[in-house]
Amino acid sequence: GALAHITHHAFFKGGLFFCAGSILALTGLRKISRMRGLGRRMPWTAGTLTLLALAMMGIPPLSGFVGKWTLGSGMAQAGGFGHLAVILLGSLLAAVYLWPVIYRIWQRPEDGDPMQDGPSADVGRERRRWMLFAVLAAGCITIALGVAAGLPGITGALGGLFGTIGGSMLCCCGPKTKGTGGGQHMAAAVLGILAAIL
């Protein structure tokens, strides 16, 4: 349960950081209080941020719920009700500090808000596609891990896939001269860890 939750957490928490980085890069906004109307100007980013925040709260059928349910079930069976209470408290705290963000970005902009008169073209169209791709990928994986959790053999299949890709990358990279191939080796290591977890 813990390993499954770590895997799921990596995607929805990482995705939230992607959303924050995209908002900062395209708008320059750092304060949540100034983000009214952001959902209308950056709908894909704001929508994914909402989805990932709900996953962090443990709302089904997203992957955050699956990880917390697996952990909680194991703790309940082992009699660790104190630990179970901590998980429930964590979900409550996540709701307390993330719900105001969701509420704010979907509000209508008011006088003096940066989004009132319309942001730059980059913001309005979310034109930095590589940023948008990272955000949407995290959202899609969060949904997929949650929905697919009940399918028979899915974890074994994903583990085998990650292991195969990671092994292939290590073979293709081979021994490199010093200072080269670091990125490929790091990616292969991450895939290998995912294979071990799944």
C-alpha positions in Angstrom: 0.0 0.0 0.0 2.8 2.4 0.9 4.7 1.8 -2.3 1.5 2.2 -4.4 0.7 5.5 -2.7 4.3 6.8 -3.2 4.0 6.0 -7.0 0.6 7.7 -7.3 1.7 10.6 -5.1 4.6 11.3 -7.4 2.3 12.0 -10.3 -0.4 14.1 -8.7 1.9 16.1 -6.5 4.4 16.6 -9.3 1.6 17.6 -11.5 0.6 20.3 -9.0 4.1 21.7 -9.2 3.9 21.7 -13.0 0.7 23.7 -12.8 2.2 26.2 -10.4 5.3 26.6 -12.6 3.2 27.1 -15.7 1.0 29.7 -14.0 4.1 31.6 -12.7 5.9 31.4 -16.1 2.9 32.7 -18.1 1.4 35.2 -15.7 4.1 36.1 -13.2 1.5 35.7 -10.5 2.7 34.4 -7.1 -0.3 35.2 -4.9 -3.4 33.1 -4.9 -5.5 36.2 -4.0 -4.6 37.6 -7.4 -5.7 34.6 -9.5 -9.4 35.3 -9.9 -10.4 34.5 -13.4 -7.4 32.3 -14.1 -9.7 29.3 -15.0 -11.2 31.3 -17.9 -7.8 32.3 -19.3 -5.9 29.0 -18.7 -8.7 26.4 -18.7 -6.6 23.4 -19.4 -4.0 24.2 -16.7 -6.7 25.3 -14.2 -8.8 22.2 -14.9 -5.9 19.9 -14.4 -4.9 21.7 -11.2 -8.4 21.2 -9.9 -8.2 17.5 -10.8 -4.8 17.0 -9.2 -5.9 18.8 -6.1 -8.9 16.5 -5.7 -6.6 13.5 -6.1 -4.5 14.8 -3.3 -7.6 15.1 -1.1 -8.3 11.4 -1.8 -11.4 11.9 -3.9 -12.4 8.7 -5.9 -11.9 7.5 -8.5 -8.5 9.3 -8.8 -5.2 7.7 -7.9 -4.9 9.6 -4.6 -8.0 7.7 -3.4 -6.6 4.4 -4.4 -3.3 4.9 -2.6 -5.0 6.1 0.6 -7.6 3.4 0.5 -4.9 0.7 0.1 -3.0 2.2 3.0 -6.0 2.7 5.2 -7.3 -0.9 4.6 -4.0 -2.4 5.6 -3.8 -0.2 8.7 -7.4 -1.1 9.7 -6.7 -4.8 9.3 -3.5 -4.5 11.4 -5.3 -2.6 14.1 -3.4 0.6 13.4 -6.4 3.0 13.9 -4.2 5.8 15.1 -2.2 5.7 11.8 -5.5 5.5 9.9 -6.7 8.7 11.7 -3.5 10.4 10.5 -4.3 9.5 6.9 -7.8 10.9 7.3 -6.4 14.1 8.9 -4.0 14.4 6.0 -6.9 14.4 3.5 -8.8 16.9 5.6 -5.7 19.2 5.7 -5.2 18.9 1.9 -8.8 20.0 1.4 -8.4 22.9 3.8 -5.4 24.4 1.9 -6.2 23.3 -1.6 -9.9 24.1 -1.8 -9.4 27.9 -1.5 -7.0 27.7 -4.5 -9.7 25.9 -6.6 -12.4 28.3 -5.5 -10.2 31.4 -6.3 -9.1 30.4 -9.8 -12.7 29.8 -10.9 -14.0 33.0 -9.5 -14.9 35.9 -11.8 -12.2 38.5 -11.9 -12.9 41.7 -10.0 -11.7 45.3 -10.5 -8.0 45.5 -10.3 -7.4 41.8 -10.8 -4.7 40.9 -13.3 -7.0 38.6 -15.3 -9.8 41.3 -15.6 -8.5 43.0 -18.8 -7.1 39.8 -20.3 -3.6 38.5 -20.0 -1.0 38.2 -22.7 -1.5 36.0 -25.8 0.7 33.4 -24.3 -1.5 33.1 -21.2 -4.8 33.3 -23.1 -3.9 30.5 -25.5 -1.6 28.5 -23.2 0.8 28.5 -26.1 3.8 27.0 -24.3 2.8 23.6 -25.4 5.6 21.7 -23.7 4.4 23.1 -20.4 0.9 22.2 -21.2 1.9 18.7 -22.2 3.6 18.0 -18.9 0.5 19.3 -17.0 -1.9 17.3 -19.0 0.2 14.1 -18.9 0.3 14.3 -15.0 -3.5 14.7 -15.0 -4.1 11.8 -17.4 -1.8 9.5 -15.5 -3.6 10.4 -12.3 -6.9 9.4 -13.8 -5.5 6.3 -15.4 -3.9 5.0 -12.3 -7.1 5.5 -10.3 -9.4 3.9 -12.8 -7.1 1.1 -13.8 -6.3 0.1 -10.2 -9.2 -2.4 -10.2 -8.3 -4.1 -13.4 -6.7 -7.6 -13.0 -3.0 -7.7 -13.8 -2.6 -4.0 -14.4 0.1 -3.5 -11.8 2.1 -6.4 -13.1 1.7 -5.2 -16.7 2.9 -1.7 -15.9 5.8 -3.1 -13.9 6.9 -5.2 -16.8 6.5 -2.3 -19.2 8.6 0.0 -17.1 11.2 -2.7 -16.5 11.5 -3.4 -20.2 11.8 0.2 -21.2 14.4 0.9 -18.4 16.4 -2.1 -19.3 16.4 -1.2 -23.0 17.6 2.3 -22.2 20.5 1.0 -20.1 21.5 -1.3 -22.9 21.3 1.5 -25.5 23.2 3.9 -23.4 26.0 1.5 -22.6 29.2 2.7 -20.9 29.6 6.4 -21.8 32.5 8.7 -21.4 32.6 10.8 -18.3 30.0 13.6 -18.4 27.7 12.0 -21.0 24.6 9.9 -20.9 23.6 11.1 -17.4 20.0 11.9 -18.4 19.4 8.6 -20.0 20.8 6.7 -17.1 18.7 8.7 -14.7 15.5 8.0 -16.7 16.4 4.3 -16.8 16.9 4.2 -13.1 13.5 5.9 -12.5 11.8 3.3 -14.7 13.5 0.5 -13.0 12.3 1.8 -9.6 8.8 2.0 -10.9 9.0 -1.5 -12.2 10.1 -2.7 -8.7 7.3 -0.9 -7.0 4.6 -2.1 -9.4 
